[in-house]
């Protein structure tokens, strides 16, 4: 089980660096808001983070 947790943590950190590289600080803010919203089961914060990420994805495409 610790190996799975380590792998998930490594993937999360890798994804965070990818978002920061591609979308800059606003991408990190959106990713953090989405993560906090999911962990706290707060739909408002999670929704705000998701909307910002979608807007960044639509802008880059």
Residue pairs with C-beta under 8 A, 6 or more apart in sequence:
15 31
16 28
16 31
19 27
19 28
19 30
19 31
20 27
20 28
22 60
23 30
23 56
23 60
26 52
26 56
27 53
27 56
29 49
29 52
30 48
30 49
30 50
30 52
30 53
30 56
31 49
31 53
32 49
33 45
33 46
33 48
33 49
33 52
34 46
34 49
34 50
34 53
35 49
36 42
36 45
36 46
36 49
37 43
37 44
37 45
37 46
37 47
37 48
37 49
37 50
38 46
